[in-house]
Amino acid sequence: MKCCLLTHIFILLFYAPDTKLKSVGIDLNLLCSIKLSDLLDSYHYHNYTLTSTHIRTTCLGCVLLLCFVMFIAWIFFGEKNWKLAYSNDSQEDARLRNAARKRLSWVLSTFNSGLLSVVGALYLNEYTRCFNNPINLITFPMHAAPEVWYSLTNVGYVTMIYFGIFNIAELVWGHFFFKEHLDPLTAMVHHPLFAFIMLTGLSGNALTILKPINAFLLTPILGSENPLVQFFVKSLLPATAVTPYNTFFLLVCLEEVPTFLLSLGTLFPALRTDAGFGITFFLFRLAMHAWFMWWMPKGFPFYCFILSLVMHIFWFKGWVQKYLPTMLGTAADKKKK
């Protein structure tokens, strides 16, 4: 049933008449004409020229991409994977099926973190030339202009659209396929929070998602002069509005490197590296994150940096308590020998 749901989504999207898609501002020709050279063009890292058709088509493209990844993941890592040897013993069978669901829960995260790590590295190199001189990562924020942090670019806009959809998609997918492996903090809190941040960066106000509720529910029922409607339109929306931005998010996408190592090690135990995860987590999610936060202009993204830094410290504390004593003990034993 769950597989059929994904299959039906593919069929509906693939066979949707192009004329109907264009009527809602979606152009499939844009998806078919994408070239790698366009994605790597420096122009798209510094300028914002997207139209509403580009944006809606991007949303469809992200949905198609994530659906494709989920479908492939279900085939190769799902609970009914033909490679998985189930046991006639009910307890052992339950354990194997649970292990399969756990492994499946990391597939989308592996894809997402790998993709964002590459995008983040390319974006940082575009602004800092850190591939030639890594020290530029340290000196860059000290001299970066405000627009480097708070502006719109084509690559940034597309990436934020993708990441917002990813957070929603993983929650929905997890609800159907591996509900018991959705962590309360990393999924139930993190994903809605970052979907909200992405929507805020794209629109300037995540509460704009409530505008249809006002237009089709509150105003028709209560009337445009109702105090509640007036408060929503004239007070709440303006008070929470910020300048749309996306560049700051691209500057920290490299923080997904430790997540990629963790996810990859979960899918393929032979590639697991606890030390690699801890080192990259400290370098990117603590040191680089705090250093960039120190120099960035104050604004909504700045407070998002603070919130995420607190969350990173909490996660790193857990890693230190669980793995560092073992790693230090192993190193000490080798020295004794």
N, C-alpha and C positions, 0 to 999 in steps of 0.2 A: 504493500500500500504506500509506504514511504517512498520507495523507488519510483512507483507510478506517479507520485506527486511531482518529483523532479522531472520525469519524462514528459509529463503534460506541460510543464512550464516551458521546456525546450520546444515542444511541438507548437505551442501557442505563439511563442516569440519568433520561431523560425518561419512559420507559415503565415504570420500576420501580413496582410496586404500592405505593400509599400505606401499606397495612397492613404490608407488609414493612419499609418504611422506619421506620415507627413502632415496630416490634418491636426496632429497634436504636437507638431514641432520636432519630429524625429526624422532624421535622414540617414538611411542605412548606407548610402553611398559614402558618407563620412567614415563609417566604421570599416568599409571595404577598402578605402583608399589610404588608410594609415600606413606609414612607412617608418622604419626604425630611424632613418635619418631625420624625419620630422620630430621624433621624440627626443633626439639628441641635439637638435638645433639650439644654439645658444640664445636665439631670439626669444624662444618660448620660456626661457628661464628668467627673462628680464621684463617682459611685456605682457599686457593683458588685452587680448583682442577677441575673446570668446563671445559668441552670440547666444541667444536663448536656444537656438537649434543645436549649437555645439553642446550646450550644457545638458539638454534633455537627451541628446544622443549619447553623451558620455554616461549618463545615469543608466540608460539601457545597456550600454556596452559593459559597464561594471557588473550589472546584474547577470548578464550572459556569461561573463568571465567567471564569476563566483559560482554560478550554477554549474558550469562546466567542471570546475575544480571539485565541487562537492559530489558531482556525479561520478567522476573518475575515482575520487577518494572512497566513495561507497563501494565501488567495484573491487578495488585493490586492498582496502583496509577495513571494509565493513564487517559486520558481525557474521554475515553469510559468505564471506570470502572463501572461495573453493580451496585456497591453500591452507586454511585454518583447520587443523585436525581436532574435531570435537570428540569428547569422551562419552562412553556409554554410562559412566558414573554421573549421576545428576549433579553432585557437588562440583566435580571437576569440570563438567560441562558449563555450569554456571560461572565458574572462575575463568574459563577460557573465553566465554562470551563477554564477560565484564572487561577482560583485558583487551579484547577486540574493540569494544566501545571506547575504552580509554585511549587506545591508539588512534582511533578515528577522530577523537575530540581534538587531537593535535595537528591534524593534516592542514586544515584551513589556516591555523596559526603559523605553521611552517611556511606555507606559501606567502601569506601576508607579510610576515617579518622579513623573509628573504627579498621580496619585491621592494618593500620600503627601505631596507638597508641599501639596496643598489641605488634607488632613487635619491636617498639622502646623501650617499657618497658622491654621486654625480652633481647634485645641487651644491653641496659644500665645496666641491672642487671648482665649480663654476665661479663661486664668489671668493674663494680663498687660495685656489691653486695648491691645495694641500697635498695633492698627489706628488707634486714636485718638492714641496717643503712642508712636512707635517707641523712644523713650528707655527705656520700661518694660522692653524686652528686656535692657537693661544692668542696671537696678536690681532686676529680678525675682529672679534667683538669689541675691542678697545677703540677701534676707529670706525666701526660700522655706522652709517647714517641711519636715522630713524626709519626711512622707507625700506631699508633692508629687512627690518623686523616686521613692519606693519604696512604691507602693500599687497597688491594682487599680481599674480603672474599666471600664465596659461598652465604651466606644469603644476604649480601650487594648487590651482583651483581644481584641476582634474584629480590630483592626488587626494585632496580633502574630500571630494565627492566619493571617490573610491573607498577611503577609510571609513567614512560615515556609513556607507552601505555595508561594508564588511562587518562593522560592529553589530548592526541590526541582523545581518544574514547569519552570523555565527550564533547569535542567541536563538533565532528561529530554528536553525538547523539543529542546534544542540537540544532544543526542547523535544524534537521528534526522535533524535537518534542516540543521544547520550546525556539525558537530563541529569543523572546522578553525578556526572563529571563536570558540571558547570559550577565552578567555584564561586561562592558568594561574593568575594571581593574582586577577583580578576575578571569575572564575567558579569555578574548581576549588578555590580556597582561601576566597575571600570567601563564596560561597553556602553551603557546608556549615557554615562557622563561624557565620554569622548564623542559619542554621536551628537550630543548637545553642543559640545565645543566646536565640532566640525560645522554644524548648522549655523552656529553663531558667526564663525569666521566667514562662511560663504554668504550669508544674508545680512550680517550686521546685527541680527537679532533673532535668536532661536525661537522666541515667542511668536514670530510671524507665522509659525506653523499652526497657531491657534486662530489666525485670521479667518479661515473658512468656517470655524465654529461660530465666530461672531457674525459672519455674513449670512450663514444659512440657518443658524439656530437662535443665537441671542437676540440679534436685531429683529428678525421676523416675529419672535414671540414676545419680547419685552419692549420693542420699539427703540428707535435710534436715540430718543431723549432719556431713556432709562438711565439712572445713576450708575448702575453696574456697567452698562455698555459705554457710557461716557468715560468712566474710570479706566476701562480697558483700552479704549482708543486714544484718549487724550493724556492719560497719566502713565499707565503701566508700560505700554509699548515704547513711548519716547524715553522713559526713564531707563529702560534696559537696552537701548540701542547703542551700538558701538560701530566704529568704522570697520567695514569688511577688510579682512586680511587673510593671508595664507602663507606668506613667506616664512614666518616664524616657525610654522609647523614643519616645513621642509628642512629647516636648519637643524632639527633634532630628530629627523627620521633615522639617522644613524644609530640612535638609541635602541633600535630593534635588533641589532646584531646579537646581543645576549639572548634575546627571545628566540632568534633563529637557531642558535646553538643548542638551547634547551629543547626546543621542539624537535629538531633533527635527531638529537640524542634519544628522545622518547620514542620516535618512530623507528630508529635504527640504533639499538643499544650499543653496537660496536663503535658508533661515532660519538657516544656520550663523553662529555668532558666537563666535569664539575669545576675544575680549575679555570678552564677557558671561559665558562659562564661567569664565574665570580670576578675574574680579572676584567673582562669586557663590561660587565655590569658596573663595576666601580669606575672604570675609565669613562664610559659614555653616559650612564644614567645618574651618576653621582658627580664626578669631577667635571666633565664637560657641561653637564646640565647646570650645575651650580655656577660655573664660570660664565656661561652665557647669560644666566639669569642676573648675575651681578651687574652686567654691563647693558642689558637691554632696557629700553625706555619703559616707564611705568604705563600700565594699561591692562585691559582684560587678559591678554596672553600672559602678562607678567604674573598675575595671580593664579593663572592656570599652571605656570611653571612652579610656583610655590606648592600648590596642591599636589602636583605630580611628584615633586621632590620628596614630600612627606611620605607619599606612598612608596617611592623607591627606597627610602631609608628603612621603612618597615619591612619590605621584602628582603633587602640586603641583610638586615639583622637576622632574619630567619636563615638565610644561607650561611652566614658566619657561624651561627650557633649549631647548625646541622653538619656542615662540611669542613669548616676550617680546623677544628681540633683533630679530625681524622687525618686531614692532609698534613698538618704539622707533625702529628705522631708518626705518620709513615715516613716523612723526611728525616725525622730524628732516628728512627730505627735503621734507615739506610746508612746514616752516618756512623752509627755504632758498629754496624757490620763492616 
